Amino acid sequence: ITGFKSNILLNKVRIGDLVDIKIDSSFQNIMPFKFYHGKTGKVFSLNSKSLGILIEKIVGNKKVLKKINIGLEHLRLSKSKSFFNEKIRSKNSYRQ
């Protein structure tokens, strides 16, 4: 695929991994609705050209779990979990 900028294909994604949704307008196939831009979700299914993502959406007073399929071009691996783990490691080393 020419002009493919995603790191999803380069890294092995497993079910349960966290991914960030960043919409790339140069790829309009399997593009999510604009509400989901910037959200982080958990992978629940793997397809050939897309990933199934679980996202919490606030509707009224409730949090609703949404299942959406998004093309690989619009996904990036999330670094939020790694930053959290680093923070815990540094706190533990500081305490000892």
C-alpha positions in Angstrom: 0.0 0.0 0.0 1.5 3.3 -1.1 1.7 6.1 1.5 0.8 3.9 4.4 1.8 5.6 7.6 0.5 3.2 10.2 2.6 1.6 12.9 -0.1 -1.1 13.4 1.2 -3.3 10.6 4.8 -3.0 11.8 3.9 -4.0 15.4 2.0 -7.1 16.3 -1.4 -6.2 17.8 -3.1 -8.7 20.1 -6.6 -8.8 21.4 -6.7 -6.7 24.6 -4.1 -4.1 23.5 -4.8 -0.4 23.8 -5.0 1.7 20.6 -5.5 5.4 20.0 -7.8 6.6 17.2 -6.2 9.3 15.0 -8.2 9.9 11.8 -6.1 10.2 8.6 -8.3 12.0 6.0 -6.1 10.7 3.1 -7.6 7.3 3.7 -11.4 7.4 3.6 -12.2 3.7 3.7 -13.3 2.3 7.0 -13.0 5.8 8.5 -14.7 6.3 11.9 -17.0 9.1 12.8 -15.3 12.3 13.9 -16.5 11.8 17.6 -14.0 9.0 18.0 -10.9 11.0 17.0 -8.5 11.1 20.0 -10.2 8.3 21.9 -8.4 5.3 23.3 -10.0 1.8 23.0 -9.3 -1.9 23.5 -8.9 -4.3 20.6 -11.6 -7.1 20.6 -11.2 -8.5 17.1 -8.7 -8.7 14.3 -9.6 -8.5 10.7 -7.5 -8.3 7.5 -8.0 -4.5 6.9 -9.5 -3.4 10.2 -9.6 -3.9 14.0 -12.6 -4.1 16.2 -12.3 -1.6 19.0 -14.3 -1.3 22.3 -14.8 2.3 23.3 -16.8 3.9 26.2 -19.1 6.6 25.0 -21.1 8.9 27.4 -24.8 9.0 26.4 -26.9 11.0 28.8 -25.9 9.9 32.3 -24.6 6.5 31.2 -21.4 5.1 29.8 -22.2 2.8 26.9 -19.7 0.3 25.4 -19.5 0.8 21.7 -18.0 -1.8 19.3 -16.7 -0.3 16.1 -14.5 -1.5 13.3 -11.8 1.0 12.2 -9.3 0.7 9.4 -5.6 0.2 10.3 -4.7 3.6 8.8 -6.6 5.4 11.5 -5.1 3.6 14.5 -1.9 4.0 16.5 -0.6 1.9 19.4 -1.3 3.6 22.7 1.6 4.7 24.9 -0.6 5.5 27.9 -0.1 2.1 29.5 3.7 2.2 29.1 3.9 5.7 30.7 1.8 4.5 33.6 4.1 1.4 34.1 7.2 3.6 33.9 5.7 5.9 36.6 5.1 2.9 38.9 8.6 1.6 38.4 10.2 4.9 39.2 8.1 5.2 42.4 9.0 1.7 43.5 12.8 2.4 42.9 12.5 5.7 44.8 10.9 3.9 47.8 13.6 1.3 48.0 
